[in-house]
Amino acid sequence: MNTMSPIRKDFLASNLRSQLGRLSSILDNIEEERLDGECASDSLREVELNLRQIRKLCVEG
């Protein structure tokens, strides 16, 4: 099992927090009906792509 360096761990944690914030914002906008389905889908797709990149960093680590 490989351990992550503190810098790498902080980087990954920061990126995950960023995506969590984006998901929270998307959820708030959907609940308040300020976001249509197409825009929500595009936003979620972008978060998904970012999470895939984060996962690749973890695997490559």
C-alpha positions in Angstrom: 0.0 0.0 0.0 1.4 3.4 -1.1 1.1 6.3 1.3 0.5 9.8 -0.1 2.8 12.6 0.6 1.3 15.4 2.7 1.3 17.8 -0.3 -0.5 15.3 -2.5 -3.0 14.5 0.2 -3.7 18.2 0.7 -4.0 18.7 -3.1 -6.5 15.9 -3.4 -8.5 16.9 -0.4 -8.7 20.5 -1.7 -10.0 19.3 -5.1 -12.5 17.0 -3.5 -13.8 19.9 -1.3 -14.1 22.0 -4.4 -16.2 19.4 -6.1 -18.3 19.0 -3.0 -18.9 22.7 -3.0 -20.0 22.6 -6.6 -22.3 19.7 -6.0 -23.9 21.6 -3.1 -24.4 24.6 -5.2 -26.0 22.6 -8.0 -28.3 21.0 -5.4 -29.3 24.3 -4.0 -30.0 25.7 -7.4 -32.1 22.7 -8.4 -34.1 22.9 -5.1 -34.8 26.6 -5.6 -35.7 26.0 -9.3 -32.9 28.4 -10.5 -31.4 25.7 -12.7 -33.0 23.9 -15.6 -32.4 20.2 -16.4 -30.0 20.8 -19.2 -27.8 23.2 -17.2 -27.9 20.9 -14.2 -26.8 18.0 -16.5 -23.9 20.0 -17.9 -22.8 21.0 -14.4 -22.9 17.5 -13.2 -21.0 16.2 -16.2 -18.2 18.7 -15.4 -18.1 17.6 -11.8 -18.0 14.0 -13.0 -15.0 14.7 -15.3 -13.2 16.5 -12.5 -13.8 13.5 -10.1 -12.4 11.2 -12.8 -9.2 13.3 -12.9 -8.9 13.2 -9.2 -9.4 9.4 -9.2 -6.6 9.1 -11.8 -4.3 11.1 -9.6 -5.0 8.7 -6.7 -4.3 5.7 -8.9 -1.1 7.1 -10.3 0.1 8.3 -6.9 
